[in-house]
Each structure stands twice: as C-alpha cells, then as structure tokens.
Amino acid sequence: MMESGLAPDDLQAVWLTLKLAATATCLLLLIATPLAWWLAMSRTWYKGVVSAMVALPLVVPPSVLGFYLLLLMGPHGAVGELTLALHLGTLPFTFAGLVIGSVLFSLPFAVQPIQNAFEAMGRRPLEAAATLRANAWDRFASVALPLARPGFLTAIILAFAHTVGEFGVVLMLGGNIPGETRVISVAIYNHVEAMEYTAAHGLAIGMVLFSFVVLLGLYLSGGVRMVR
C-alpha cells in the first residue's frame, strides 16, 4: 500500500472491476428486458421452468457456477470447441470470459426487478393503448417501459453492485491475472493471503461503503422488493 493511497495494482483492480460491472450491466439490460417481459406476460406451462433457471444463481454456490462455466468454455467444452474453431481462442482467464460469467451470475438481479415492475403494471394500461390502435411495439415502448422505470433503476443498481462484489465466479473463471482478470474481490483475497491487512482494509472498507450506499439508495427509492 502506498502512503498517498492505493497501490497501482489495486487501482488497476478497481478500474477493471468498474469496467466489468458496467459492461455486464449493459448486457444484462439487453437480455433481461425481453426475458422479464415474457415471464411477466406469459401463461405457458413451462414459465415456471424458465423462472427457476433464471433464479438458479441465487442458490447455486458461485464456485459451482464458475466451475461448470470453466468446463463449458474450456478447450474440451462445447463453447470452447466452438470458439477454438472460430479462431477466437478460449474464454476462461480473459476479460470476455469474466463478462459472460458475470452476466449469468447476476441475471436474476436484473430480471426479477424488471419482471416485478411489469407485473405490478398489470394489463389494463396495455389494453387501453390497444383500444387507441397502438401496435405491440408502441404499447411496449410507450406504455410498459415508462411505467416500469423504477424496476429498471433497481435492476441497474443491483446488477452493477452484485457484479462489483463477485468473488467465487471471477476467481474460478478468471483466475488472478493483473490487468486482465484481477478484480477488487480477488485483490482483497491476495492481500489477506499475503497478510497485507492494511491494503486489504483499504479496499474492503471501500466495498462496505459502496454496498451501504447502494442499499440506502434502494430503500430510499422504494426498490426494496428487488428480488423475491
């Protein structure tokens, strides 16, 4: 730890963590929005199966998810064989691999708040828009999205914060490569393992304060029903 602040390696870990969280959050919004809409509006028998699959990262240990993603994206996995055939290399121990793992691990934290917002909205506003001859896209873009704005805000905050705090998935899938896969949580682990408690404390207290601000913002904005 430098006297003037965080060491360069720690600052690099902070920047990489923020970059990872921002990238994963943007991708999660693209994936979660149509998925949450379908879950909120669908009445098919397999809706429960899809809901369970989306919520699976809430109960599966992060190291388990990271392990199977490592196998899947490794050189002998289905995804790994495909990326190798496309001359893209393998995804484990790369930033791209971390993004994929983060998206899967944080998926329920993005889907469920948006789904809750769509369900709370009900069908009446959409039916009213339909009587005014609004097509399906207009009803979704002009009615559903604005009414579900609080759910989107909660999803963005939760997905970003959850990605920042990841450890098991990123360590299993990304390892500990400086500037490539070493994020804040891994950097704290390194400092503790090396008995560098002052440096670990500097990063850890920042994580605690960040988490408190996120939760305070959610409670003040009424977004406490973020995950079932």
Backbone torsions as a table, in degrees:
resi	resn	phi	psi	omega
1	MET	NA	130.9	178.4
2	MET	-82.8	153.0	-179.8
3	GLU	-64.2	-32.7	-175.7
4	SER	-82.3	-5.1	-179.0
5	GLY	152.4	-151.6	-178.9
6	LEU	-70.2	148.1	176.1
7	ALA	-68.3	157.4	-179.7
8	PRO	-55.2	-40.1	179.5
9	ASP	-64.3	-37.0	178.8
10	ASP	-70.3	-40.6	176.4
11	LEU	-61.9	-38.5	177.0
12	GLN	-63.7	-39.0	178.0
13	ALA	-66.4	-39.1	177.6
14	VAL	-62.8	-47.0	-180.0
15	TRP	-62.5	-42.6	-179.7
16	LEU	-65.2	-38.2	179.0
17	THR	-64.2	-44.5	179.3
18	LEU	-65.3	-39.3	177.3
19	LYS	-63.6	-43.4	179.0
20	LEU	-63.7	-46.0	-178.3
21	ALA	-63.7	-41.6	-180.0
22	ALA	-66.3	-43.4	179.8
23	THR	-64.8	-46.3	-179.2
24	ALA	-64.5	-38.7	-179.2
25	THR	-64.8	-42.3	178.2
26	CYS	-62.3	-44.3	178.4
27	LEU	-66.3	-37.6	179.6
28	LEU	-63.1	-39.1	178.8
29	LEU	-63.9	-39.5	179.0
30	LEU	-65.6	-36.9	-179.0
31	ILE	-83.2	-42.3	-172.2
32	ALA	-72.3	-32.8	-175.1
33	THR	-62.1	-55.7	177.8
34	PRO	-65.7	-34.0	179.5
35	LEU	-66.6	-43.9	178.7
36	ALA	-65.7	-37.4	178.0
37	TRP	-62.9	-44.9	-180.0
38	TRP	-65.1	-42.9	179.8
39	LEU	-64.6	-33.7	-178.7
40	ALA	-76.3	-31.9	-173.2
41	MET	-103.3	-20.2	-175.3
42	SER	-77.8	149.4	175.9
43	ARG	-127.7	21.8	-179.5
44	THR	-73.4	159.0	-175.1
45	TRP	-68.3	-26.8	-177.3
46	TYR	-91.8	9.8	175.9
47	LYS	-59.3	-39.5	179.2
48	GLY	-62.8	-36.2	178.9
49	VAL	-65.5	-44.9	179.2
50	VAL	-64.8	-41.6	178.8
51	SER	-60.8	-41.1	179.5
52	ALA	-65.5	-39.6	179.3
53	MET	-65.9	-39.7	178.7
54	VAL	-64.6	-39.8	-176.5
55	ALA	-82.9	-5.9	-174.7
56	LEU	-54.6	-40.7	179.6
57	PRO	-62.1	-14.5	178.0
58	LEU	-71.4	-26.2	-175.4
59	VAL	-116.6	-22.5	178.5
60	VAL	-78.2	129.6	178.2
61	PRO	-55.7	137.9	-178.9
62	PRO	-55.6	-36.3	-179.7
63	SER	-65.8	-32.0	177.9
64	VAL	-68.3	-46.8	177.9
65	LEU	-60.8	-44.3	179.4
66	GLY	-63.0	-37.7	-179.9
67	PHE	-62.9	-47.8	-177.9
68	TYR	-71.0	-32.3	174.4
69	LEU	-66.8	-36.5	177.7
70	LEU	-62.4	-43.3	177.7
71	LEU	-66.4	-43.6	-176.7
72	LEU	-64.7	-39.2	-175.8
73	MET	-96.9	-1.2	177.4
74	GLY	-73.3	177.3	-175.3
75	PRO	-62.8	-21.4	-179.6
76	HIS	-106.2	3.5	177.9
77	GLY	-89.7	165.9	-177.7
78	ALA	-61.4	-45.6	179.8
79	VAL	-69.5	-40.4	179.6
80	GLY	-62.9	-41.3	177.5
81	GLU	-63.7	-36.6	178.3
82	LEU	-67.3	-46.6	-179.4
83	THR	-66.0	-33.9	176.1
84	LEU	-67.7	-40.1	178.3
85	ALA	-63.7	-30.6	178.9
86	LEU	-88.8	7.4	179.6
87	HIS	60.1	36.4	178.6
88	LEU	-103.6	-0.9	-176.5
89	GLY	75.4	-167.4	177.1
90	THR	-104.3	154.8	-174.3
91	LEU	-87.4	-30.1	178.2
92	PRO	-57.9	145.6	178.7
93	PHE	65.9	29.4	172.7
94	THR	-131.4	162.8	178.2
95	PHE	-64.1	-38.8	178.5
96	ALA	-60.5	-40.0	177.2
97	GLY	-63.4	-39.9	176.9
98	LEU	-62.3	-39.8	179.5
99	VAL	-62.1	-45.9	179.8
100	ILE	-62.1	-46.2	178.6
101	GLY	-62.1	-40.0	-179.8
102	SER	-66.6	-39.8	179.3
103	VAL	-62.8	-46.0	180.0
104	LEU	-66.3	-40.9	-177.2
105	PHE	-69.5	-33.2	-177.1
106	SER	-98.4	3.1	-176.0
107	LEU	-53.8	-47.9	-178.9
108	PRO	-63.6	-27.8	180.0
109	PHE	-72.9	-16.0	174.8
110	ALA	-98.9	-40.8	-175.0
111	VAL	-70.4	-47.7	-170.1
112	GLN	-66.0	-42.1	176.2
113	PRO	-62.6	-38.8	179.3
114	ILE	-69.7	-41.7	177.3
115	GLN	-60.9	-43.2	178.0
116	ASN	-60.2	-39.8	-179.6
117	ALA	-67.4	-41.1	177.6
118	PHE	-64.8	-41.7	-179.9
119	GLU	-67.4	-38.2	178.7
120	ALA	-66.4	-29.2	179.4
121	MET	-66.4	-34.4	-178.6
122	GLY	75.9	-178.2	-176.9
123	ARG	-97.1	-12.1	-175.1
124	ARG	-61.0	-46.6	178.9
125	PRO	-59.8	-36.2	179.3
126	LEU	-69.5	-39.7	178.0
127	GLU	-65.5	-38.0	177.7
128	ALA	-64.9	-41.3	177.9
129	ALA	-65.3	-35.5	179.4
130	ALA	-65.0	-35.4	178.6
131	THR	-66.8	-21.3	176.8
132	LEU	-91.7	13.2	175.9
133	ARG	68.5	28.5	173.7
134	ALA	-78.3	133.3	179.4
135	ASN	-76.1	177.7	-174.3
136	ALA	-60.6	-42.2	-179.6
137	TRP	-66.5	-42.3	178.4
138	ASP	-62.0	-39.7	179.4
139	ARG	-64.5	-38.5	-179.6
140	PHE	-71.6	-48.3	-173.9
141	ALA	-75.8	-36.9	-173.9
142	SER	-95.1	-19.9	-177.1
143	VAL	-115.6	-56.8	-172.9
144	ALA	-66.9	-49.2	-176.5
145	LEU	-61.4	-47.6	178.1
146	PRO	-61.9	-38.6	-179.4
147	LEU	-69.8	-26.8	-178.5
148	ALA	-93.4	11.4	-176.2
149	ARG	-55.0	-42.9	177.9
150	PRO	-59.4	-37.0	177.9
151	GLY	-65.6	-37.3	178.1
152	PHE	-67.1	-40.4	178.9
153	LEU	-62.3	-44.5	178.0
154	THR	-62.3	-42.3	-179.7
155	ALA	-62.3	-42.1	-179.7
156	ILE	-63.3	-47.4	-178.5
157	ILE	-63.6	-47.1	-177.5
158	LEU	-66.4	-44.3	-178.8
159	ALA	-62.9	-43.1	-179.9
160	PHE	-64.3	-48.9	-177.5
161	ALA	-65.3	-39.4	-179.3
162	HIS	-66.3	-37.1	177.8
163	THR	-67.2	-40.2	178.5
164	VAL	-58.9	-37.4	-175.5
165	GLY	-89.7	5.3	-178.4
166	GLU	-63.7	147.1	174.8
167	PHE	-138.5	-59.8	-173.6
168	GLY	-57.8	-47.6	-177.9
169	VAL	-66.5	-45.9	-176.0
170	VAL	-69.4	-34.9	178.9
171	LEU	-70.0	-41.0	-178.6
172	MET	-71.1	-40.5	-173.5
173	LEU	-91.5	-31.6	-174.8
174	GLY	-107.5	-19.0	-178.0
175	GLY	73.5	-141.1	-170.9
176	ASN	-144.0	58.0	-175.8
177	ILE	-98.5	115.9	-179.1
178	PRO	-58.0	132.7	177.5
179	GLY	78.4	-7.5	-177.2
180	GLU	-122.3	-47.9	-177.6
181	THR	-136.4	-1.3	-179.0
182	ARG	-82.7	104.1	179.8
183	VAL	-98.9	-179.0	-173.7
184	ILE	-58.2	-47.4	-176.2
185	SER	-61.3	-38.4	177.8
186	VAL	-70.2	-37.9	178.3
187	ALA	-62.8	-40.1	176.8
188	ILE	-62.1	-44.7	178.8
189	TYR	-58.7	-42.7	179.2
190	ASN	-61.1	-44.2	-178.9
191	HIS	-64.6	-41.3	179.7
192	VAL	-65.4	-42.3	179.9
193	GLU	-62.6	-33.0	179.4
194	ALA	-89.9	5.0	-179.5
195	MET	62.0	30.9	175.7
196	GLU	-95.6	73.0	-170.0
197	TYR	-70.2	-30.1	178.9
198	THR	-65.1	-45.1	178.4
199	ALA	-65.6	-41.0	178.2
200	ALA	-63.0	-40.4	179.6
201	HIS	-62.7	-40.8	-179.2
202	GLY	-59.1	-42.2	178.2
203	LEU	-75.9	-39.9	-175.9
204	ALA	-66.0	-41.6	-179.6
205	ILE	-65.7	-32.7	175.4
206	GLY	-64.8	-39.6	177.5
207	MET	-65.3	-40.9	179.3
208	VAL	-63.6	-45.8	179.9
209	LEU	-64.0	-41.1	178.5
210	PHE	-61.7	-44.6	179.8
211	SER	-63.3	-40.4	179.5
212	PHE	-64.2	-43.4	179.8
213	VAL	-63.1	-40.2	178.6
214	VAL	-61.9	-49.7	-179.2
215	LEU	-64.6	-40.1	178.2
216	LEU	-62.2	-42.8	178.3
217	GLY	-62.4	-39.8	179.3
218	LEU	-65.7	-42.4	-179.3
219	TYR	-68.5	-40.6	-180.0
220	LEU	-68.5	-29.8	179.8
221	SER	-88.5	-1.5	179.7
222	GLY	79.6	18.1	-177.6
223	GLY	-95.9	33.9	-176.3
224	VAL	-75.1	-17.3	177.0
225	ARG	-88.8	49.6	-172.0
226	MET	-79.8	-35.9	-179.2
227	VAL	-135.4	136.4	-179.3
228	ARG	-72.7	NA	NA
